Amino acid sequence: MSDADDRITLLEEMLAHQAKTIEELSDQLAEQWKVLEQTRAKLDRLTERFLSLEEQTRDATPVTRPPHY
């Protein structure tokens, strides 16, 4: 084998390794995006729940001192 053949083989190996790495990173990114969307949905539900509870307490009878004070 010549130096040119060795260099081509080395470049092909590097390209294959980089392609595999890119695929793995893409899979990880897709998974992280799914987790982010789930977290965002959960935050939206908790925000709605908090606002609902806040609205309910606004209409509640204010806390006053008991008559024996």
PQR file of N, CA, C, O and H, with PARSE charges and radii, in Angstrom:
ATOM      1  N   MET A   1       0.843  -1.187   0.000 -0.4000 1.5000
ATOM      2  CA  MET A   1       0.000   0.000   0.000 -0.0000 2.0000
ATOM      3  C   MET A   1       0.881   1.241   0.000  0.5500 1.7000
ATOM      4  O   MET A   1       1.955   1.271   0.600 -0.5500 1.4000
ATOM      5  N   SER A   2       0.402   2.236  -0.676 -0.4000 1.5000
ATOM      6  CA  SER A   2       1.183   3.470  -0.735 -0.0000 2.0000
ATOM      7  C   SER A   2       0.728   4.437   0.350  0.5500 1.7000
ATOM      8  O   SER A   2      -0.276   4.218   1.028 -0.5500 1.4000
ATOM      9  H   SER A   2      -0.471   2.211  -1.163  0.4000 1.0000
ATOM     10  N   ASP A   3       1.483   5.495   0.492 -0.4000 1.5000
ATOM     11  CA  ASP A   3       1.112   6.529   1.466 -0.0000 2.0000
ATOM     12  C   ASP A   3      -0.256   7.122   1.155  0.5500 1.7000
ATOM     13  O   ASP A   3      -1.022   7.443   2.064 -0.5500 1.4000
ATOM     14  H   ASP A   3       2.299   5.673  -0.058  0.4000 1.0000
ATOM     15  N   ALA A   4      -0.558   7.267  -0.124 -0.4000 1.5000
ATOM     16  CA  ALA A   4      -1.859   7.826  -0.528 -0.0000 2.0000
ATOM     17  C   ALA A   4      -2.981   6.884  -0.100  0.5500 1.7000
ATOM     18  O   ALA A   4      -4.015   7.329   0.399 -0.5500 1.4000
ATOM     19  H   ALA A   4       0.064   7.006  -0.862  0.4000 1.0000
ATOM     20  N   ASP A   5      -2.775   5.580  -0.296 -0.4000 1.5000
ATOM     21  CA  ASP A   5      -3.793   4.603   0.117 -0.0000 2.0000
ATOM     22  C   ASP A   5      -3.980   4.621   1.634  0.5500 1.7000
ATOM     23  O   ASP A   5      -5.108   4.558   2.122 -0.5500 1.4000
ATOM     24  H   ASP A   5      -1.936   5.219  -0.701  0.4000 1.0000
ATOM     25  N   ASP A   6      -2.886   4.706   2.372 -0.4000 1.5000
ATOM     26  CA  ASP A   6      -2.966   4.779   3.835 -0.0000 2.0000
ATOM     27  C   ASP A   6      -3.713   6.028   4.284  0.5500 1.7000
ATOM     28  O   ASP A   6      -4.530   5.983   5.204 -0.5500 1.4000
ATOM     29  H   ASP A   6      -1.969   4.757   1.976  0.4000 1.0000
ATOM     30  N   ARG A   7      -3.422   7.131   3.627 -0.4000 1.5000
ATOM     31  CA  ARG A   7      -4.097   8.393   3.995 -0.0000 2.0000
ATOM     32  C   ARG A   7      -5.587   8.312   3.689  0.5500 1.7000
ATOM     33  O   ARG A   7      -6.411   8.791   4.468 -0.5500 1.4000
ATOM     34  H   ARG A   7      -2.758   7.167   2.880  0.4000 1.0000
ATOM     35  N   ILE A   8      -5.935   7.706   2.556 -0.4000 1.5000
ATOM     36  CA  ILE A   8      -7.353   7.567   2.199 -0.0000 2.0000
ATOM     37  C   ILE A   8      -8.051   6.664   3.213  0.5500 1.7000
ATOM     38  O   ILE A   8      -9.161   6.967   3.650 -0.5500 1.4000
ATOM     39  H   ILE A   8      -5.265   7.317   1.923  0.4000 1.0000
ATOM     40  N   THR A   9      -7.415   5.571   3.585 -0.4000 1.5000
ATOM     41  CA  THR A   9      -7.988   4.656   4.585 -0.0000 2.0000
ATOM     42  C   THR A   9      -8.189   5.381   5.914  0.5500 1.7000
ATOM     43  O   THR A   9      -9.235   5.246   6.548 -0.5500 1.4000
ATOM     44  H   THR A   9      -6.513   5.325   3.230  0.4000 1.0000
ATOM     45  N   LEU A  10      -7.193   6.142   6.329 -0.4000 1.5000
ATOM     46  CA  LEU A  10      -7.297   6.904   7.569 -0.0000 2.0000
ATOM     47  C   LEU A  10      -8.442   7.910   7.501  0.5500 1.7000
ATOM     48  O   LEU A  10      -9.207   8.047   8.456 -0.5500 1.4000
ATOM     49  H   LEU A  10      -6.343   6.252   5.814  0.4000 1.0000
ATOM     50  N   LEU A  11      -8.562   8.613   6.375 -0.4000 1.5000
ATOM     51  CA  LEU A  11      -9.658   9.580   6.214 -0.0000 2.0000
ATOM     52  C   LEU A  11     -11.021   8.888   6.223  0.5500 1.7000
ATOM     53  O   LEU A  11     -11.980   9.414   6.788 -0.5500 1.4000
ATOM     54  H   LEU A  11      -7.941   8.501   5.600  0.4000 1.0000
ATOM     55  N   GLU A  12     -11.110   7.712   5.600 -0.4000 1.5000
ATOM     56  CA  GLU A  12     -12.369   6.966   5.610 -0.0000 2.0000
ATOM     57  C   GLU A  12     -12.731   6.532   7.025  0.5500 1.7000
ATOM     58  O   GLU A  12     -13.898   6.597   7.411 -0.5500 1.4000
ATOM     59  H   GLU A  12     -10.330   7.285   5.142  0.4000 1.0000
ATOM     60  N   GLU A  13     -11.751   6.094   7.795 -0.4000 1.5000
ATOM     61  CA  GLU A  13     -12.004   5.701   9.188 -0.0000 2.0000
ATOM     62  C   GLU A  13     -12.471   6.901  10.007  0.5500 1.7000
ATOM     63  O   GLU A  13     -13.413   6.806  10.794 -0.5500 1.4000
ATOM     64  H   GLU A  13     -10.803   6.042   7.481  0.4000 1.0000
ATOM     65  N   MET A  14     -11.800   8.020   9.809 -0.4000 1.5000
ATOM     66  CA  MET A  14     -12.190   9.237  10.547 -0.0000 2.0000
ATOM     67  C   MET A  14     -13.605   9.663  10.167  0.5500 1.7000
ATOM     68  O   MET A  14     -14.393  10.048  11.031 -0.5500 1.4000
ATOM     69  H   MET A  14     -11.035   8.097   9.170  0.4000 1.0000
ATOM     70  N   LEU A  15     -13.926   9.594   8.884 -0.4000 1.5000
ATOM     71  CA  LEU A  15     -15.263   9.968   8.416 -0.0000 2.0000
ATOM     72  C   LEU A  15     -16.328   9.052   9.017  0.5500 1.7000
ATOM     73  O   LEU A  15     -17.383   9.519   9.447 -0.5500 1.4000
ATOM     74  H   LEU A  15     -13.286   9.281   8.182  0.4000 1.0000
ATOM     75  N   ALA A  16     -16.050   7.751   9.046 -0.4000 1.5000
ATOM     76  CA  ALA A  16     -17.005   6.799   9.628 -0.0000 2.0000
ATOM     77  C   ALA A  16     -17.211   7.093  11.113  0.5500 1.7000
ATOM     78  O   ALA A  16     -18.339   7.061  11.606 -0.5500 1.4000
ATOM     79  H   ALA A  16     -15.193   7.372   8.697  0.4000 1.0000
ATOM     80  N   HIS A  17     -16.119   7.380  11.823 -0.4000 1.5000
ATOM     81  CA  HIS A  17     -16.215   7.695  13.248 -0.0000 2.0000
ATOM     82  C   HIS A  17     -17.032   8.980  13.463  0.5500 1.7000
ATOM     83  O   HIS A  17     -17.885   9.040  14.349 -0.5500 1.4000
ATOM     84  H   HIS A  17     -15.203   7.406  11.423  0.4000 1.0000
ATOM     85  N   GLN A  18     -16.764   9.987  12.656 -0.4000 1.5000
ATOM     86  CA  GLN A  18     -17.494  11.254  12.792 -0.0000 2.0000
ATOM     87  C   GLN A  18     -18.969  11.086  12.461  0.5500 1.7000
ATOM     88  O   GLN A  18     -19.823  11.675  13.124 -0.5500 1.4000
ATOM     89  H   GLN A  18     -16.072   9.939  11.937  0.4000 1.0000
ATOM     90  N   ALA A  19     -19.277  10.288  11.441 -0.4000 1.5000
ATOM     91  CA  ALA A  19     -20.673  10.036  11.083 -0.0000 2.0000
ATOM     92  C   ALA A  19     -21.404   9.345  12.227  0.5500 1.7000
ATOM     93  O   ALA A  19     -22.550   9.678  12.528 -0.5500 1.4000
ATOM     94  H   ALA A  19     -18.583   9.810  10.903  0.4000 1.0000
ATOM     95  N   LYS A  20     -20.742   8.384  12.862 -0.4000 1.5000
ATOM     96  CA  LYS A  20     -21.351   7.688  14.011 -0.0000 2.0000
ATOM     97  C   LYS A  20     -21.569   8.656  15.168  0.5500 1.7000
ATOM     98  O   LYS A  20     -22.613   8.626  15.819 -0.5500 1.4000
ATOM     99  H   LYS A  20     -19.811   8.113  12.618  0.4000 1.0000
ATOM    100  N   THR A  21     -20.580   9.516  15.424 -0.4000 1.5000
ATOM    101  CA  THR A  21     -20.695  10.495  16.501 -0.0000 2.0000
ATOM    102  C   THR A  21     -21.842  11.462  16.236  0.5500 1.7000
ATOM    103  O   THR A  21     -22.604  11.787  17.146 -0.5500 1.4000
ATOM    104  H   THR A  21     -19.732   9.540  14.895  0.4000 1.0000
ATOM    105  N   ILE A  22     -21.967  11.918  15.008 -0.4000 1.5000
ATOM    106  CA  ILE A  22     -23.052  12.839  14.647 -0.0000 2.0000
ATOM    107  C   ILE A  22     -24.404  12.162  14.855  0.5500 1.7000
ATOM    108  O   ILE A  22     -25.337  12.783  15.364 -0.5500 1.4000
ATOM    109  H   ILE A  22     -21.348  11.655  14.268  0.4000 1.0000
ATOM    110  N   GLU A  23     -24.513  10.904  14.467 -0.4000 1.5000
ATOM    111  CA  GLU A  23     -25.769  10.171  14.654 -0.0000 2.0000
ATOM    112  C   GLU A  23     -26.109  10.035  16.139  0.5500 1.7000
ATOM    113  O   GLU A  23     -27.259  10.220  16.536 -0.5500 1.4000
ATOM    114  H   GLU A  23     -23.755  10.400  14.053  0.4000 1.0000
ATOM    115  N   GLU A  24     -25.106   9.712  16.956 -0.4000 1.5000
ATOM    116  CA  GLU A  24     -25.339   9.592  18.405 -0.0000 2.0000
ATOM    117  C   GLU A  24     -25.751  10.929  19.005  0.5500 1.7000
ATOM    118  O   GLU A  24     -26.651  10.983  19.843 -0.5500 1.4000
ATOM    119  H   GLU A  24     -24.172   9.561  16.634  0.4000 1.0000
ATOM    120  N   LEU A  25     -25.103  12.000  18.585 -0.4000 1.5000
ATOM    121  CA  LEU A  25     -25.457  13.326  19.090 -0.0000 2.0000
ATOM    122  C   LEU A  25     -26.867  13.722  18.657  0.5500 1.7000
ATOM    123  O   LEU A  25     -27.610  14.333  19.426 -0.5500 1.4000
ATOM    124  H   LEU A  25     -24.372  11.956  17.904  0.4000 1.0000
ATOM    125  N   SER A  26     -27.223  13.379  17.448 -0.4000 1.5000
ATOM    126  CA  SER A  26     -28.569  13.669  16.957 -0.0000 2.0000
ATOM    127  C   SER A  26     -29.622  12.926  17.786  0.5500 1.7000
ATOM    128  O   SER A  26     -30.665  13.486  18.126 -0.5500 1.4000
ATOM    129  H   SER A  26     -26.619  12.884  16.824  0.4000 1.0000
ATOM    130  N   ASP A  27     -29.336  11.656  18.107 -0.4000 1.5000
ATOM    131  CA  ASP A  27     -30.260  10.881  18.943 -0.0000 2.0000
ATOM    132  C   ASP A  27     -30.392  11.507  20.334  0.5500 1.7000
ATOM    133  O   ASP A  27     -31.493  11.603  20.876 -0.5500 1.4000
ATOM    134  H   ASP A  27     -28.489  11.201  17.830  0.4000 1.0000
ATOM    135  N   GLN A  28     -29.277  11.926  20.898 -0.4000 1.5000
ATOM    136  CA  GLN A  28     -29.298  12.568  22.216 -0.0000 2.0000
ATOM    137  C   GLN A  28     -30.079  13.873  22.183  0.5500 1.7000
ATOM    138  O   GLN A  28     -30.844  14.171  23.100 -0.5500 1.4000
ATOM    139  H   GLN A  28     -28.382  11.848  20.458  0.4000 1.0000
ATOM    140  N   LEU A  29     -29.884  14.644  21.127 -0.4000 1.5000
ATOM    141  CA  LEU A  29     -30.604  15.909  20.984 -0.0000 2.0000
ATOM    142  C   LEU A  29     -32.110  15.674  20.881  0.5500 1.7000
ATOM    143  O   LEU A  29     -32.901  16.404  21.479 -0.5500 1.4000
ATOM    144  H   LEU A  29     -29.263  14.402  20.382  0.4000 1.0000
ATOM    145  N   ALA A  30     -32.497  14.659  20.125 -0.4000 1.5000
ATOM    146  CA  ALA A  30     -33.919  14.334  19.999 -0.0000 2.0000
ATOM    147  C   ALA A  30     -34.496  13.930  21.353  0.5500 1.7000
ATOM    148  O   ALA A  30     -35.610  14.328  21.696 -0.5500 1.4000
ATOM    149  H   ALA A  30     -31.854  14.066  19.640  0.4000 1.0000
ATOM    150  N   GLU A  31     -33.752  13.151  22.118 -0.4000 1.5000
ATOM    151  CA  GLU A  31     -34.208  12.734  23.451 -0.0000 2.0000
ATOM    152  C   GLU A  31     -34.329  13.930  24.392  0.5500 1.7000
ATOM    153  O   GLU A  31     -35.306  14.049  25.131 -0.5500 1.4000
ATOM    154  H   GLU A  31     -32.848  12.828  21.840  0.4000 1.0000
ATOM    155  N   GLN A  32     -33.342  14.806  24.362 -0.4000 1.5000
ATOM    156  CA  GLN A  32     -33.379  15.995  25.213 -0.0000 2.0000
ATOM    157  C   GLN A  32     -34.535  16.911  24.820  0.5500 1.7000
ATOM    158  O   GLN A  32     -35.156  17.530  25.684 -0.5500 1.4000
ATOM    159  H   GLN A  32     -32.548  14.710  23.761  0.4000 1.0000
ATOM    160  N   TRP A  33     -34.826  17.000  23.537 -0.4000 1.5000
ATOM    161  CA  TRP A  33     -35.947  17.822  23.081 -0.0000 2.0000
ATOM    162  C   TRP A  33     -37.262  17.259  23.629  0.5500 1.7000
ATOM    163  O   TRP A  33     -38.147  18.013  24.034 -0.5500 1.4000
ATOM    164  H   TRP A  33     -34.323  16.497  22.834  0.4000 1.0000
ATOM    165  N   LYS A  34     -37.382  15.926  23.636 -0.4000 1.5000
ATOM    166  CA  LYS A  34     -38.589  15.289  24.172 -0.0000 2.0000
ATOM    167  C   LYS A  34     -38.742  15.615  25.662  0.5500 1.7000
ATOM    168  O   LYS A  34     -39.834  15.950  26.122 -0.5500 1.4000
ATOM    169  H   LYS A  34     -36.664  15.314  23.307  0.4000 1.0000
ATOM    170  N   VAL A  35     -37.642  15.515  26.408 -0.4000 1.5000
ATOM    171  CA  VAL A  35     -37.668  15.826  27.844 -0.0000 2.0000
ATOM    172  C   VAL A  35     -38.026  17.296  28.054  0.5500 1.7000
ATOM    173  O   VAL A  35     -38.802  17.621  28.952 -0.5500 1.4000
ATOM    174  H   VAL A  35     -36.755  15.244  26.034  0.4000 1.0000
ATOM    175  N   LEU A  36     -37.472  18.178  27.241 -0.4000 1.5000
ATOM    176  CA  LEU A  36     -37.771  19.608  27.346 -0.0000 2.0000
ATOM    177  C   LEU A  36     -39.248  19.875  27.101  0.5500 1.7000
ATOM    178  O   LEU A  36     -39.863  20.650  27.833 -0.5500 1.4000
ATOM    179  H   LEU A  36     -36.841  17.914  26.512  0.4000 1.0000
ATOM    180  N   GLU A  37     -39.817  19.256  26.102 -0.4000 1.5000
ATOM    181  CA  GLU A  37     -41.244  19.444  25.812 -0.0000 2.0000
ATOM    182  C   GLU A  37     -42.109  18.915  26.956  0.5500 1.7000
ATOM    183  O   GLU A  37     -43.109  19.539  27.309 -0.5500 1.4000
ATOM    184  H   GLU A  37     -39.318  18.626  25.507  0.4000 1.0000
ATOM    185  N   GLN A  38     -41.738  17.776  27.538 -0.4000 1.5000
ATOM    186  CA  GLN A  38     -42.489  17.240  28.673 -0.0000 2.0000
ATOM    187  C   GLN A  38     -42.402  18.191  29.871  0.5500 1.7000
ATOM    188  O   GLN A  38     -43.392  18.428  30.562 -0.5500 1.4000
ATOM    189  H   GLN A  38     -40.925  17.270  27.251  0.4000 1.0000
ATOM    190  N   THR A  39     -41.213  18.727  30.101 -0.4000 1.5000
ATOM    191  CA  THR A  39     -41.014  19.660  31.214 -0.0000 2.0000
ATOM    192  C   THR A  39     -41.809  20.937  30.990  0.5500 1.7000
ATOM    193  O   THR A  39     -42.412  21.473  31.920 -0.5500 1.4000
ATOM    194  H   THR A  39     -40.408  18.535  29.540  0.4000 1.0000
ATOM    195  N   ARG A  40     -41.807  21.417  29.766 -0.4000 1.5000
ATOM    196  CA  ARG A  40     -42.569  22.627  29.440 -0.0000 2.0000
ATOM    197  C   ARG A  40     -44.064  22.407  29.657  0.5500 1.7000
ATOM    198  O   ARG A  40     -44.752  23.280  30.187 -0.5500 1.4000
ATOM    199  H   ARG A  40     -41.317  20.982  29.011  0.4000 1.0000
ATOM    200  N   ALA A  41     -44.566  21.247  29.250 -0.4000 1.5000
ATOM    201  CA  ALA A  41     -45.979  20.933  29.436 -0.0000 2.0000
ATOM    202  C   ALA A  41     -46.312  20.848  30.930  0.5500 1.7000
ATOM    203  O   ALA A  41     -47.358  21.330  31.364 -0.5500 1.4000
ATOM    204  H   ALA A  41     -44.007  20.538  28.820  0.4000 1.0000
ATOM    205  N   LYS A  42     -45.426  20.240  31.704 -0.4000 1.5000
ATOM    206  CA  LYS A  42     -45.645  20.128  33.147 -0.0000 2.0000
ATOM    207  C   LYS A  42     -45.644  21.514  33.798  0.5500 1.7000
ATOM    208  O   LYS A  42     -46.471  21.800  34.664 -0.5500 1.4000
ATOM    209  H   LYS A  42     -44.577  19.848  31.351  0.4000 1.0000
ATOM    210  N   LEU A  43     -44.718  22.364  33.380 -0.4000 1.5000
ATOM    211  CA  LEU A  43     -44.665  23.725  33.905 -0.0000 2.0000
ATOM    212  C   LEU A  43     -45.945  24.484  33.563  0.5500 1.7000
ATOM    213  O   LEU A  43     -46.477  25.208  34.404 -0.5500 1.4000
ATOM    214  H   LEU A  43     -44.046  22.132  32.677  0.4000 1.0000
ATOM    215  N   ASP A  44     -46.437  24.326  32.350 -0.4000 1.5000
ATOM    216  CA  ASP A  44     -47.689  24.987  31.964 -0.0000 2.0000
ATOM    217  C   ASP A  44     -48.850  24.521  32.844  0.5500 1.7000
ATOM    218  O   ASP A  44     -49.670  25.330  33.277 -0.5500 1.4000
ATOM    219  H   ASP A  44     -46.004  23.738  31.667  0.4000 1.0000
ATOM    220  N   ARG A  45     -48.915  23.202  33.107 -0.4000 1.5000
ATOM    221  CA  ARG A  45     -49.995  22.686  33.964 -0.0000 2.0000
ATOM    222  C   ARG A  45     -49.865  23.223  35.392  0.5500 1.7000
ATOM    223  O   ARG A  45     -50.859  23.608  36.007 -0.5500 1.4000
ATOM    224  H   ARG A  45     -48.249  22.544  32.755  0.4000 1.0000
ATOM    225  N   LEU A  46     -48.639  23.247  35.913 -0.4000 1.5000
ATOM    226  CA  LEU A  46     -48.435  23.761  37.270 -0.0000 2.0000
ATOM    227  C   LEU A  46     -48.743  25.255  37.358  0.5500 1.7000
ATOM    228  O   LEU A  46     -49.289  25.719  38.359 -0.5500 1.4000
ATOM    229  H   LEU A  46     -47.832  22.934  35.413  0.4000 1.0000
ATOM    230  N   THR A  47     -48.400  25.998  36.328 -0.4000 1.5000
ATOM    231  CA  THR A  47     -48.706  27.425  36.311 -0.0000 2.0000
ATOM    232  C   THR A  47     -50.213  27.644  36.331  0.5500 1.7000
ATOM    233  O   THR A  47     -50.712  28.480  37.083 -0.5500 1.4000
ATOM    234  H   THR A  47     -47.956  25.621  35.515  0.4000 1.0000
ATOM    235  N   GLU A  48     -50.934  26.898  35.508 -0.4000 1.5000
ATOM    236  CA  GLU A  48     -52.403  27.009  35.501 -0.0000 2.0000
ATOM    237  C   GLU A  48     -52.986  26.639  36.863  0.5500 1.7000
ATOM    238  O   GLU A  48     -53.901  27.298  37.358 -0.5500 1.4000
ATOM    239  H   GLU A  48     -50.529  26.218  34.897  0.4000 1.0000
ATOM    240  N   ARG A  49     -52.452  25.589  37.457 -0.4000 1.5000
ATOM    241  CA  ARG A  49     -52.943  25.157  38.773 -0.0000 2.0000
ATOM    242  C   ARG A  49     -52.680  26.231  39.832  0.5500 1.7000
ATOM    243  O   ARG A  49     -53.551  26.533  40.648 -0.5500 1.4000
ATOM    244  H   ARG A  49     -51.709  25.054  37.055  0.4000 1.0000
ATOM    245  N   PHE A  50     -51.481  26.800  39.813 -0.4000 1.5000
ATOM    246  CA  PHE A  50     -51.130  27.862  40.754 -0.0000 2.0000
ATOM    247  C   PHE A  50     -52.043  29.066  40.579  0.5500 1.7000
ATOM    248  O   PHE A  50     -52.547  29.614  41.559 -0.5500 1.4000
ATOM    249  H   PHE A  50     -50.774  26.555  39.150  0.4000 1.0000
ATOM    250  N   LEU A  51     -52.259  29.480  39.333 -0.4000 1.5000
ATOM    251  CA  LEU A  51     -53.124  30.634  39.091 -0.0000 2.0000
ATOM    252  C   LEU A  51     -54.557  30.361  39.536  0.5500 1.7000
ATOM    253  O   LEU A  51     -55.238  31.247  40.053 -0.5500 1.4000
ATOM    254  H   LEU A  51     -51.849  29.035  38.536  0.4000 1.0000
ATOM    255  N   SER A  52     -55.003  29.128  39.330 -0.4000 1.5000
ATOM    256  CA  SER A  52     -56.346  28.762  39.770 -0.0000 2.0000
ATOM    257  C   SER A  52     -56.453  28.815  41.296  0.5500 1.7000
ATOM    258  O   SER A  52     -57.423  29.349  41.833 -0.5500 1.4000
ATOM    259  H   SER A  52     -54.450  28.408  38.910  0.4000 1.0000
ATOM    260  N   LEU A  53     -55.467  28.268  41.985 -0.4000 1.5000
ATOM    261  CA  LEU A  53     -55.475  28.306  43.452 -0.0000 2.0000
ATOM    262  C   LEU A  53     -55.371  29.735  43.965  0.5500 1.7000
ATOM    263  O   LEU A  53     -56.021  30.099  44.944 -0.5500 1.4000
ATOM    264  H   LEU A  53     -54.678  27.834  41.549  0.4000 1.0000
ATOM    265  N   GLU A  54     -54.567  30.527  43.315 -0.4000 1.5000
ATOM    266  CA  GLU A  54     -54.431  31.926  43.703 -0.0000 2.0000
ATOM    267  C   GLU A  54     -55.762  32.660  43.538  0.5500 1.7000
ATOM    268  O   GLU A  54     -56.137  33.475  44.381 -0.5500 1.4000
ATOM    269  H   GLU A  54     -54.039  30.231  42.519  0.4000 1.0000
ATOM    270  N   GLU A  55     -56.461  32.372  42.464 -0.4000 1.5000
ATOM    271  CA  GLU A  55     -57.773  32.994  42.221 -0.0000 2.0000
ATOM    272  C   GLU A  55     -58.773  32.554  43.292  0.5500 1.7000
ATOM    273  O   GLU A  55     -59.578  33.362  43.755 -0.5500 1.4000
ATOM    274  H   GLU A  55     -56.156  31.710  41.779  0.4000 1.0000
ATOM    275  N   GLN A  56     -58.727  31.292  43.682 -0.4000 1.5000
ATOM    276  CA  GLN A  56     -59.652  30.788  44.706 -0.0000 2.0000
ATOM    277  C   GLN A  56     -59.385  31.449  46.055  0.5500 1.7000
ATOM    278  O   GLN A  56     -60.327  31.787  46.771 -0.5500 1.4000
ATOM    279  H   GLN A  56     -58.073  30.636  43.305  0.4000 1.0000
ATOM    280  N   THR A  57     -58.136  31.632  46.403 -0.4000 1.5000
ATOM    281  CA  THR A  57     -57.828  32.226  47.710 -0.0000 2.0000
ATOM    282  C   THR A  57     -58.152  33.717  47.736  0.5500 1.7000
ATOM    283  O   THR A  57     -58.423  34.279  48.798 -0.5500 1.4000
ATOM    284  H   THR A  57     -57.371  31.357  45.821  0.4000 1.0000
ATOM    285  N   ARG A  58     -58.123  34.346  46.588 -0.4000 1.5000
ATOM    286  CA  ARG A  58     -58.467  35.756  46.526 -0.0000 2.0000
ATOM    287  C   ARG A  58     -59.941  35.973  46.915  0.5500 1.7000
ATOM    288  O   ARG A  58     -60.296  36.982  47.524 -0.5500 1.4000
ATOM    289  H   ARG A  58     -57.903  33.890  45.726  0.4000 1.0000
ATOM    290  N   ASP A  59     -60.789  34.994  46.543 -0.4000 1.5000
ATOM    291  CA  ASP A  59     -62.215  35.082  46.838 -0.0000 2.0000
ATOM    292  C   ASP A  59     -62.570  34.534  48.220  0.5500 1.7000
ATOM    293  O   ASP A  59     -63.711  34.678  48.657 -0.5500 1.4000
ATOM    294  H   ASP A  59     -60.500  34.174  46.048  0.4000 1.0000
ATOM    295  N   ALA A  60     -61.632  33.920  48.905 -0.4000 1.5000
ATOM    296  CA  ALA A  60     -61.898  33.310  50.211 -0.0000 2.0000
ATOM    297  C   ALA A  60     -62.089  34.395  51.274  0.5500 1.7000
ATOM    298  O   ALA A  60     -61.673  35.542  51.109 -0.5500 1.4000
ATOM    299  H   ALA A  60     -60.705  33.803  48.550  0.4000 1.0000
ATOM    300  N   THR A  61     -62.725  33.995  52.355 -0.4000 1.5000
ATOM    301  CA  THR A  61     -62.928  34.905  53.477 -0.0000 2.0000
ATOM    302  C   THR A  61     -61.568  35.236  54.095  0.5500 1.7000
ATOM    303  O   THR A  61     -60.761  34.339  54.341 -0.5500 1.4000
ATOM    304  H   THR A  61     -63.063  33.064  52.489  0.4000 1.0000
ATOM    305  N   PRO A  62     -61.319  36.506  54.343 -0.5600 1.5000
ATOM    306  CA  PRO A  62     -60.031  36.855  54.934  0.2800 2.0000
ATOM    307  C   PRO A  62     -59.872  36.274  56.339  0.5500 1.7000
ATOM    308  O   PRO A  62     -60.849  36.121  57.073 -0.5500 1.4000
ATOM    309  N   VAL A  63     -58.667  35.964  56.689 -0.4000 1.5000
ATOM    310  CA  VAL A  63     -58.374  35.417  58.007 -0.0000 2.0000
ATOM    311  C   VAL A  63     -58.428  36.564  59.015  0.5500 1.7000
ATOM    312  O   VAL A  63     -57.766  37.590  58.857 -0.5500 1.4000
ATOM    313  H   VAL A  63     -57.874  36.089  56.092  0.4000 1.0000
ATOM    314  N   THR A  64     -59.236  36.358  60.052 -0.4000 1.5000
ATOM    315  CA  THR A  64     -59.349  37.377  61.099 -0.0000 2.0000
ATOM    316  C   THR A  64     -58.960  36.753  62.436  0.5500 1.7000
ATOM    317  O   THR A  64     -58.843  35.533  62.553 -0.5500 1.4000
ATOM    318  H   THR A  64     -59.774  35.524  60.180  0.4000 1.0000
ATOM    319  N   ARG A  65     -58.765  37.585  63.421 -0.4000 1.5000
ATOM    320  CA  ARG A  65     -58.419  37.082  64.756 -0.0000 2.0000
ATOM    321  C   ARG A  65     -59.653  36.415  65.362  0.5500 1.7000
ATOM    322  O   ARG A  65     -60.774  36.889  65.181 -0.5500 1.4000
ATOM    323  H   ARG A  65     -58.860  38.576  63.327  0.4000 1.0000
ATOM    324  N   PRO A  66     -59.445  35.347  66.058 -0.5600 1.5000
ATOM    325  CA  PRO A  66     -60.563  34.688  66.754  0.2800 2.0000
ATOM    326  C   PRO A  66     -61.171  35.654  67.782  0.5500 1.7000
ATOM    327  O   PRO A  66     -60.488  36.557  68.265 -0.5500 1.4000
ATOM    328  N   PRO A  67     -62.447  35.464  68.114 -0.5600 1.5000
ATOM    329  CA  PRO A  67     -63.126  36.382  69.044  0.2800 2.0000
ATOM    330  C   PRO A  67     -62.519  36.418  70.441  0.5500 1.7000
ATOM    331  O   PRO A  67     -62.704  37.412  71.144 -0.5500 1.4000
ATOM    332  N   HIS A  68     -61.807  35.390  70.875 -0.4000 1.5000
ATOM    333  CA  HIS A  68     -61.284  35.388  72.244 -0.0000 2.0000
ATOM    334  C   HIS A  68     -60.013  36.213  72.377  0.5500 1.7000
ATOM    335  O   HIS A  68     -59.454  36.268  73.472 -0.5500 1.4000
ATOM    336  H   HIS A  68     -61.657  34.583  70.304  0.4000 1.0000
ATOM    337  N   TYR A  69     -59.530  36.855  71.326 -0.4000 1.5000
ATOM    338  CA  TYR A  69     -58.353  37.718  71.451 -0.0000 2.0000
ATOM    339  C   TYR A  69     -58.724  39.122  71.801  0.5500 1.7000
ATOM    340  O   TYR A  69     -57.848  39.975  71.943 -0.5500 1.4000
ATOM    341  H   TYR A  69     -59.984  36.810  70.436  0.4000 1.0000
TER
END
